[in-house]
């Protein structure tokens, strides 16, 4: 038995934020039906590299789902979608605000057909405000949210993050939370509701360790000078003799003391929270010591030491790491005789865990089944 086994989700979203949201729902048993345009489908299908006719990214994001093709620009396609809405619990879409209204399929219309329907709209700037209909991508949302300004080294340019912070942490995860909250509330009221997820809003909400300083004390944050992004020598990345990198997170005195002792520099222990000019010199001095040994040598030194020191791993090292393997963060299933490797499920439930049950669907693979079913 899965927690969301009786929940049917119609997923109109494409690419990353919406499909990641519905993947998490599907992993825990929700019946997620991708509603895709005929012939083209989700754009992510066409990315490279591919396993079959679909990209590896599409396979990863769309496991455990079904695919139905409908042309929502035609009367027939709209009618078929409305029939499906009558038996759905959730609709997820990631169009720009106004698109679903122009199609005649926005929440006020769908709500009349199914008053219990939960409708989640994921967009860059939300459904309201002067920027609501503006286009954008992850880099734009984190830039408006003030996050990009803080990323990178002091006196350097802002650094684009390697993962899509707004799409995932600012959009997909809040969407999952909103849907689950609305489902829980529906148990009391019997009514659905509209969920407005702005990826920019979501990123702003992540700034809990920096933005309150400005809101309450008018203290601005500067790139490379924040406590947890380059301001402190005890929370930094250092290069080793062999060109590898070591991450140090010795924030608390108990960890910092051990770190300094392992480096043979007990005189540095009192400098943990000294001003910026001391931190700058301390980082230079630590780096000089780090250059004397390889990554493997440093990891041997810190092997049994509680100093919050870790290697910066490559993907090749990550997939073979014993902690990652113990947590089952990589799983493989077969599709058409081809092993498809997936990133595992990060949410671990003791009694009703999620499961990767099926591979991503072929475009329109389940159209006939659902359209015939929903006529009944």
C-alpha positions in Angstrom: 0.0 0.0 0.0 1.3 3.4 -1.0 0.4 6.7 0.8 -1.0 8.3 -2.4 -2.4 5.1 -4.1 -5.9 6.4 -4.5 -4.9 9.9 -5.9 -5.1 10.6 -9.6 -3.0 13.4 -11.0 -3.3 15.0 -14.4 0.1 16.4 -15.2 0.2 19.1 -17.9 3.8 20.2 -17.0 6.9 19.8 -19.0 10.7 19.9 -18.6 11.9 20.0 -15.0 9.9 21.6 -12.1 6.4 20.1 -12.7 7.7 16.6 -13.7 10.0 16.5 -10.7 7.0 17.4 -8.5 4.8 14.7 -10.0 7.6 12.2 -10.0 7.7 12.4 -6.2 3.9 12.0 -6.1 4.1 9.0 -8.4 6.9 7.4 -6.4 4.5 7.2 -3.5 1.7 5.7 -5.4 -0.2 8.5 -7.1 -1.6 7.6 -10.5 0.2 10.3 -12.6 -1.1 10.8 -16.1 1.1 13.0 -18.3 -1.1 15.0 -20.7 1.1 15.6 -23.7 0.7 17.3 -27.1 0.5 14.8 -30.0 3.8 14.1 -31.9 5.9 16.5 -29.8 5.0 15.7 -26.2 7.2 16.8 -23.3 10.1 18.8 -24.7 12.5 16.9 -22.4 11.9 13.7 -24.5 14.1 15.2 -27.2 17.1 16.2 -25.2 20.5 14.4 -25.5 21.8 11.9 -24.6 19.1 9.4 -25.2 18.5 5.7 -24.2 15.8 4.9 -26.8 13.7 7.6 -28.5 13.7 9.5 -25.2 16.3 11.4 -23.3 17.9 10.1 -20.1 16.6 13.2 -18.3 13.0 12.3 -19.4 13.4 8.7 -18.2 14.6 9.9 -14.8 11.8 12.4 -14.3 8.9 10.4 -15.6 9.2 7.0 -14.1 6.0 5.5 -12.6 3.8 7.7 -14.9 1.4 7.2 -17.8 1.2 9.2 -21.0 -2.0 10.4 -22.8 -1.8 12.6 -25.9 -4.5 15.3 -26.3 -4.6 18.4 -28.5 -6.0 20.9 -26.0 -6.3 23.5 -28.8 -9.2 21.4 -30.4 -12.7 21.0 -29.1 -12.3 17.3 -29.0 -9.1 17.5 -27.0 -10.7 19.9 -24.5 -13.7 17.7 -24.1 -11.5 14.6 -23.5 -9.5 16.5 -20.9 -12.6 17.7 -19.1 -13.9 14.1 -18.9 -10.6 13.1 -17.3 -10.8 16.1 -14.9 -14.1 14.7 -13.6 -12.3 11.7 -12.2 -9.1 13.5 -11.1 -7.9 14.6 -7.7 -5.1 17.0 -8.8 -4.1 19.0 -11.9 -0.5 20.2 -12.2 0.5 22.7 -14.9 3.6 24.9 -15.5 2.4 27.3 -18.2 2.8 31.0 -18.0 -0.3 32.6 -16.3 -3.1 33.1 -18.7 -2.4 30.1 -21.0 -5.0 27.8 -19.4 -7.6 30.6 -19.3 -7.1 31.2 -23.1 -7.7 27.5 -23.6 -10.8 27.7 -21.6 -9.4 25.2 -19.1 -8.5 27.3 -16.1 -9.4 26.5 -12.5 -12.8 28.3 -12.4 -13.9 26.1 -15.3 -12.4 22.9 -14.0 -13.7 23.5 -10.5 -17.3 23.5 -11.8 -16.8 20.1 -13.2 -15.0 18.7 -10.1 -15.4 20.8 -6.9 -12.9 18.5 -5.1 -10.2 19.2 -7.7 -6.8 20.6 -6.4 -5.2 22.7 -9.1 -1.5 23.5 -8.8 0.1 26.1 -11.1 3.9 26.4 -11.1 5.2 29.5 -12.7 8.3 31.7 -12.5 6.8 34.8 -10.8 3.4 33.5 -9.7 -0.1 34.3 -10.9 -0.2 37.9 -9.7 2.0 41.0 -9.8 3.5 43.0 -12.7 5.9 40.2 -13.7 3.4 37.4 -13.7 3.3 36.9 -17.5 7.0 37.5 -18.0 9.1 34.6 -19.4 12.1 33.4 -17.4 14.4 30.5 -16.5 16.0 29.4 -13.3 18.9 31.9 -13.6 16.3 34.8 -13.9 14.3 33.7 -10.8 17.4 33.3 -8.6 18.7 36.7 -9.9 15.5 38.6 -9.0 15.3 36.7 -5.7 18.7 38.1 -4.6 20.4 34.7 -4.4 22.6 34.9 -7.5 24.1 38.2 -6.2 25.4 36.2 -3.2 26.9 33.3 -5.1 30.6 33.3 -5.8 33.9 34.6 -4.4 34.5 38.0 -3.0 35.2 40.6 -5.7 34.3 38.0 -8.3 31.3 37.7 -10.6 28.2 35.9 -9.5 28.5 32.1 -10.1 25.6 30.2 -11.8 24.8 27.2 -9.6 25.2 23.7 -11.0 21.7 22.6 -10.2 18.4 24.4 -10.8 17.7 25.9 -7.4 14.5 27.8 -8.4 13.1 24.9 -10.5 13.5 22.3 -7.8 13.9 23.9 -4.3 11.8 27.0 -5.2 9.2 25.3 -7.4 8.9 21.5 -7.3 9.2 20.9 -3.6 6.8 23.7 -2.6 4.4 22.4 -5.2 4.5 18.9 -3.6 4.0 20.5 -0.2 1.1 22.6 -1.4 -0.6 19.6 -3.0 -0.2 17.4 0.1 -1.6 20.2 2.3 -4.6 20.7 0.0 -5.3 17.0 0.0 -5.1 17.0 3.8 -7.5 20.0 4.0 -9.9 18.4 1.5 -10.4 15.5 4.0 -12.0 18.1 6.3 -13.9 20.4 3.9 -14.5 18.1 0.9 -13.4 20.9 -1.4 -10.5 21.5 -3.7 -8.5 24.7 -4.1 -6.0 26.6 -6.3 -2.3 26.4 -5.4 -0.2 29.3 -6.8 3.5 28.4 -6.7 6.0 31.0 -7.8 9.6 29.8 -8.2 10.9 33.3 -7.4 8.9 33.3 -4.1 10.3 29.8 -3.3 13.9 31.0 -3.7 13.3 34.0 -1.5 12.0 31.7 1.2 15.3 29.8 1.1 17.3 32.9 2.2 16.7 32.2 5.9 20.4 32.6 7.0 20.9 36.0 5.2 17.8 37.9 4.4 16.5 38.3 8.0 19.8 40.2 8.7 18.7 42.9 6.3 14.9 42.8 7.1 15.4 43.2 10.8 18.8 44.9 11.2 19.3 46.5 7.8 22.6 44.6 7.4 23.3 43.8 3.8 25.0 40.6 2.7 27.9 40.7 0.3 29.2 38.0 -2.1 31.9 35.9 -0.5 31.6 37.5 2.9 28.7 35.6 4.4 29.3 33.2 7.2 28.3 30.1 5.2 29.5 31.2 1.7 33.1 32.1 2.0 33.3 34.5 4.9 34.8 32.1 7.4 38.0 30.0 7.0 36.4 27.2 8.9 33.7 26.8 6.2 35.5 26.7 2.9 36.9 24.5 0.1 40.6 24.0 -0.2 42.7 22.5 -2.9 45.1 19.6 -2.2 48.5 18.7 -3.6 47.1 16.6 -6.4 44.6 19.2 -7.6 41.6 17.7 -5.8 39.4 19.6 -3.3 38.6 19.2 0.4 35.4 20.7 1.9 35.7 21.9 5.5 32.6 22.7 7.6 34.2 23.1 11.1 31.8 25.8 12.2 31.6 24.8 15.9 34.6 25.1 18.2 34.6 21.3 18.9 35.1 20.6 15.2 37.5 23.5 14.6 39.8 22.5 17.4 40.2 19.0 16.0 40.7 20.4 12.5 43.5 22.7 13.6 45.1 19.9 15.7 45.1 17.6 12.7 46.8 20.3 10.6 49.4 20.7 13.3 48.4 24.3 13.9 46.9 24.5 17.5 47.7 28.3 17.5 44.8 28.8 15.0 42.2 27.5 17.4 41.4 30.9 19.0 40.9 32.5 15.5 37.6 30.7 14.7 35.4 33.8 14.8 37.9 36.6 14.2 37.1 39.5 11.9 37.2 39.4 8.1 40.8 40.5 7.7 41.9 37.7 10.0 39.7 35.2 8.2 41.2 36.2 4.9 44.8 35.5 6.1 43.7 32.3 7.8 42.3 30.9 4.6 45.5 31.7 2.8 47.5 29.9 5.6 45.2 26.9 5.6 45.5 26.6 1.8 49.3 26.6 2.1 49.1 23.7 4.5 46.6 21.8 2.3 49.0 22.0 -0.7 51.4 19.8 1.2 49.4 16.5 0.9 47.1 14.8 -1.6 43.4 14.3 -1.0 43.8 10.7 -0.1 46.5 11.6 2.5 44.3 14.2 4.0 41.4 11.8 4.2 43.6 9.3 6.0 44.5 12.0 8.5 40.8 12.9 9.1 39.4 9.4 8.8 38.4 9.0 12.5 38.3 12.7 13.4 35.0 14.6 13.9 36.1 17.7 12.1 33.4 17.9 9.4 35.9 17.4 6.6 34.9 15.7 3.4 36.3 15.1 -0.1 34.7 16.9 -3.1 33.5 13.8 -5.0 33.1 13.3 -8.7 30.0 11.4 -10.0 32.2 8.4 -10.5 33.1 8.4 -6.8 29.5 9.3 -5.8 27.8 6.3 -7.3 30.2 3.9 -5.5 30.2 5.7 -2.2 29.2 3.3 0.7 26.9 5.8 2.3 25.1 6.5 -1.0 24.8 2.7 -1.7 23.5 2.1 1.8 20.8 4.7 1.3 19.8 3.1 -2.0 20.1 6.4 -3.8 20.6 4.6 -7.2 18.2 2.0 -8.6 18.0 0.3 -11.9 14.9 -1.1 -13.7 14.5 -2.6 -17.2 12.7 -1.1 -20.1 12.6 -3.1 -23.4 15.5 -5.1 -22.1 17.6 -2.0 -21.4 18.7 -1.3 -17.8 17.7 2.2 -16.9 19.5 3.6 -13.9 17.5 6.1 -11.7 18.3 8.5 -8.9 16.7 6.9 -5.9 13.9 8.2 -3.6 15.1 10.7 -1.0 12.1 10.5 1.3 12.3 7.3 3.4 9.0 6.2 5.0 9.3 3.2 7.4 5.9 1.6 6.7 4.8 2.8 3.3 8.0 3.6 1.3 8.0 4.9 -2.2 9.1 2.6 -5.1 10.3 2.9 -8.7 7.7 0.6 -10.3 7.7 1.4 -14.0 9.9 3.1 -16.5 8.9 6.4 -18.2 6.0 5.9 -20.7 6.3 6.2 -24.4 4.5 9.2 -25.9 0.7 8.5 -25.9 1.2 4.9 -24.6 -1.9 5.0 -22.4 -4.2 7.3 -24.5 -6.6 4.6 -25.6 -6.9 3.1 -22.2 -7.8 6.3 -20.4 -10.0 7.8 -23.0 -12.1 4.6 -23.2 -12.1 4.3 -19.4 -13.3 7.9 -18.8 -16.2 7.4 -21.2 -17.7 5.0 -18.7 
